[in-house]
Amino acid sequence: MTGGGQGDGSRSTIGIGLIGAGSFGRRLAARLPSVPDLRLVALHDAHPDTAAAASAALGVPATVSVRELIERPDVQAVIIATPHASHAELAIGAAAAGHHLFVEKPLAVTTAGARAITDAAHTAGVTLVVGHVTRLLPVAARALELLDEGVIGRPLGAWMIRHQPLTRRGWMTRRADFGMLLHSPAVHNVDLLLRILGPARTVSALAAPPIQPIEYPDIASILVGHEAGGVGSLGATVSDPLFSPGGTSSARIVGSEGGLAFDIATGRIEHQRIDGELVREVIETEVWGLDDAVTAELTSFRDAIRGDAAPFVSPVEAIRAVAVCEAADRSIALEGAPVRIADLPGMGGIS
Ligand SMILES: NC(=O)c1ccc[n+]([C@@H]2O[C@H](COP(=O)([O-])OP(=O)(O)OC[C@H]3O[C@@H](n4cnc5c(N)ncnc54)[C@H](O)[C@@H]3O)[C@@H](O)[C@H]2O)c1
């Protein structure tokens, strides 16, 4: 159903318009010079002071509206790094204008919204890449490589922890703009769960009474039943004072032939086959290795636009991550009753 890009076959420079020049938008823009043939040409931010500051820092003009940005003849692709609830409208508008889309995670706050974006990209024949950058962090990438090589056989159980402090206020505390706890940053770990155990069939979730005055639960546990039979779980909070630099993101995975654990903050990976030796690796990076991973995701965007390679995360995978978040939200409201992914609006036709 979804495109993922048909490629324009061209080797020429791809002009990028940045929509949303806040914290992560600027981080993405700062990595563009490290990707040959991607060039930031203009930006728009809803906040004029933010737009002006980013324009000065990045050396490109700020437009007064999204429309002005997407109508510029030198823009062929957009990066959308705005509050979650705005992704769908912005992405659909840019796709209709014929632009390739790099959308920050989560693709949208509802499965239906995520599906509307992928459908718009498919209809317009443009590439869609979603910023599930955690797959490309050195520790996670190495762990996924080991799992793909079969070091623990077939993965059957995965337990994840994601703790990150919510240090900012504003839209990130508001349900209407942000969504719910799993939408960020824990959606990265949802994506990893799905990457390791395959598509989800059911989700059950419970939330604790809130610690912080925000509009969604700040402590939750989810249990995922996967179509292939494995079980996954994720514990997430934005209210743990005890976290590693950059946040805590760790996992233990059990497979038919062994176990593997990784911790993105400390760089540690351990794995052991049944009756085998314990193998330890420590991957040394800057905090999480995020800058290089951002370069890698933008490189994937360029290559997908050109039709040289599939995006590192497919549009359908991005929908599935949003669906797990939505199912968890619904399950919390049902005091933990399981919610079937296939029943969510937007999942029709996705196998
Ligand atoms: N991949 C990662 O590791 C990572 C890390 C942080 C944030 N993010 C994602 O990046 C996105 C932005 O997060 P952030 O931390 O940069 O937030 P932010 O608040 O720092 O920046 C958002 C910017 O969007 C602007 N904005 C709001 N509505 C807009 C609109 N309709 N059009 C244009 N601009 C608009 C705001 O003025 C603000 O400057 C979110 O999707 C978030 O989840 C990803």
The ligand as an ORCA input file, in Angstrom:
! r2SCAN-3c Opt
* xyz 0 1
  N      14.758     11.349     17.202
  C      15.010     11.856     18.400
  O      15.866     11.361     19.122
  C      14.224     13.052     18.851
  C      14.650     13.784     19.969
  C      13.898     14.902     20.341
  C      12.746     15.249     19.624
  N      12.367     14.488     18.562
  C      11.136     14.788     17.823
  O      11.311     16.016     17.105
  C      10.051     16.680     17.000
  C      10.206     18.086     17.574
  O      10.655     17.987     18.923
  P      11.593     19.132     19.569
  O      12.214     18.535     20.775
  O      12.448     19.723     18.521
  O      10.486     20.183     20.011
  P      10.674     21.778     20.132
  O       9.544     22.276     20.941
  O      12.069     22.095     20.591
  O      10.554     22.297     18.620
  C       9.343     22.255     17.924
  C       9.280     23.503     17.049
  O       8.162     23.403     16.187
  C       7.606     24.716     16.056
  N       6.238     24.533     15.549
  C       5.129     24.181     16.230
  N       4.085     24.037     15.388
  C       4.560     24.307     14.144
  C       3.971     24.348     12.865
  N       2.691     24.027     12.671
  N       4.736     24.706     11.807
  C       6.041     25.044     11.985
  N       6.635     25.033     13.194
  C       5.920     24.656     14.255
  C       7.741     25.320     17.428
  O       7.670     26.740     17.400
  C       9.104     24.798     17.871
  O      10.138     25.708     17.545
  C       9.038     15.795     17.746
  O       8.429     14.932     16.832
  C       9.927     15.020     18.709
  O       9.367     13.791     19.149
  C      13.095     13.427     18.151
*
